[in-house]
Amino acid sequence: MNKSINTKMTTWAIIGAGDVAEIKSGPAFQKADRSELKAVMRRNPAKAEDFARRHGVPSWYSTVEDVLSREDINSIYIATPPSSHKDLAIRALEAGKDVYLEKPVCLTEAECREIQPVLESSGRKLVVAHYRRGLGAFLKVKELLDSGAIGTVQFVNIRVFQKEESEIMTVTEDHWRVNPEVSGGGLFHDIGPHQIDLMLYYFGEVREVRGYSTNRSAKNPADDFVAAHILFDSGIPLEGLWSFCIDDMNQGSDLCEIYGSEGVIRFSFFGDKVSLVRGSDEHIFSFDNPVNIQQPMIQKTVDYFQGLGPNPCSLEEGMKCMAILDAVTS
C-alpha cells in the first residue's frame, strides 16, 4: 500500500533500541502499511544516535520523558529488558500512547496485573509481541489442528535443549537474560514465552500447571533447566522440558510434537517447516520468514490500533503466559 495516500498513520517511537530492535523488529515499523517510525530512545545517547542514523529514523533521545512528550507520536514499542516493562507501559498509557510490549510481558504475572487497570482507564490499546502468531509456519499448525488433520489431539511434547550461547539465543554484553532481577528468570524466560504462548494460542484455557526449575550448571544465578506439565481445559496434556546447560558437543534440539488419533504434527519454534505425518505418509510445508521477523505481527498491531482488525495478542493472553512461567519457575 502506498503510504502517501493514507491520512491515518500509526506513528512510533522505540524505547530500548537494542539488539532485538536492530533486525527482528525495528525496521518493520518503517515497512508496515500506515506506519512510521519517528524516534528511538536509549539511555546511552551515542548508541541512540547511531541506531537512528543507520536506520533512517528522524529523531533520537536518551530519556523516556522526551519520547512520551512528543504529541506527534501515538504509539510506543517497549523493547527494554522485562524489569522495566511494567513502569514503561504504565507511563506510556498514561501519556495517551498505544503500546506494543515485548515479551515476557513483565517480571511476573502480578506485575502484569498492575498494568491492566491503567490500560482500561486510559482508553488506549496494548499488544504483546508474541510475534510467532503472525508467522506462516505457526499459522499452518493452527490451520492443521483446526481442520482435524491429525484427528483428536492426544498429547503434546516439547523439547528445547540448547547451549547458553547457541545460534537461537540472543547474547548481549551485560548478559541480562541470565540475571533474574532483570529478566524474571533465565534463558527460559527469554525463549519459553514463544513456546508457551503458541500452546495457549492453539489449545486455549489451562486447567492445571505443575513444574519445577533448577540451576544445573551454576554458571550464573539463573535456573537453566525447566520442566512443565500443563493440562488444558480440553483435556489435552502437555509435557515440556527446557535445558540450557548441554555440552558443546551436543547439537541441541528445538522440537514440538503434537500427537493426534490420526497423525502427528512436528515443527521447530525457530524454524520455517512443518511436518504432517499420517500413517506412512509425510508432508512437509515450507515457509519463508521475513527478514524482519516481527513484521507480520507489527502489521496486525497497526491494524488493531487503527480499528481495522482484532488484537493479535492481548494483555490478558500475555498474563496467562506469565502465570505459567511463574508456576514452573517459582
C-alpha positions, 0 to 999 in steps of 0.5 A, a space after each residue: 500500500 502506498 503510504 502517501 495516500 493514507 491520512 491515518 498513520 500509526 506513528 512510533 517511537 522505540 524505547 530500548 533500541 537494542 539488539 532485538 530492535 536492530 533486525 527482528 523488529 525495528 525496521 518493520 515499523 518503517 515497512 508496515 502499511 500506515 506506519 512510521 517510525 519517528 524516534 528511538 530512545 536509549 539511555 546511552 545517547 551515542 548508541 541512540 544516535 547511531 541506531 537512528 542514523 543507520 536506520 533512517 529514523 528522524 529523531 533520537 533521545 536518551 530519556 523516556 520523558 522526551 519520547 512520551 512528550 512528543 504529541 506527534 507520536 501515538 504509539 510506543 514499542 517497549 523493547 527494554 529488558 522485562 524489569 522495566 516493562 511494567 513502569 514503561 507501559 504504565 507511563 506510556 498509557 498514561 501519556 495517551 500512547 498505544 503500546 506494543 510490549 515485548 515479551 515476557 510481558 513483565 517480571 511476573 504475572 502480578 506485575 502484569 496485573 498492575 498494568 491492566 487497570 491503567 490500560 482500561 482507564 486510559 482508553 488506549 490499546 496494548 499488544 504483546 509481541 508474541 510475534 510467532 502468531 503472525 508467522 506462516 509456519 505457526 499459522 499452518 499448525 493452527 490451520 492443521 489442528 483446526 481442520 482435524 488433520 491429525 484427528 483428536 489431539 492426544 498429547 503434546 511434547 516439547 523439547 528445547 535443549 540448547 547451549 547458553 550461547 547457541 545460534 537461537 539465543 540472543 547474547 548481549 554484553 551485560 548478559 541480562 537474560 541470565 540475571 533474574 532481577 532483570 529478566 524474571 528468570 533465565 534463558 527460559 524466560 527469554 525463549 519459553 514465552 514463544 513456546 508457551 504462548 503458541 500452546 495457549 494460542 492453539 489449545 486455549 484455557 489451562 486447567 492445571 500447571 505443575 513444574 519445577 526449575 533448577 540451576 544445573 550448571 551454576 554458571 550464573 544465578 539463573 535456573 537453566 533447566 525447566 520442566 512443565 506439565 500443563 493440562 488444558 481445559 480440553 483435556 489435552 496434556 502437555 509435557 515440556 522440558 527446557 535445558 540450557 546447560 548441554 555440552 558443546 558437543 551436543 547439537 541441541 534440539 528445538 522440537 514440538 510434537 503434537 500427537 493426534 488419533 490420526 497423525 502427528 504434527 512436528 515443527 521447530 519454534 525457530 524454524 520455517 517447516 512443518 511436518 504432517 505425518 499420517 500413517 506412512 505418509 509425510 508432508 512437509 510445508 515450507 515457509 519463508 520468514 521475513 527478514 524482519 521477523 516481527 513484521 507480520 505481527 507489527 502489521 496486525 498491531 497497526 491494524 488493531 490500533 487503527 480499528 481495522 482488525 482484532 488484537 493479535 495478542 492481548 494483555 490478558 493472553 500475555 498474563 496467562 503466559 506469565 502465570 505459567 512461567 511463574 508456576 514452573 519457575 517459582 
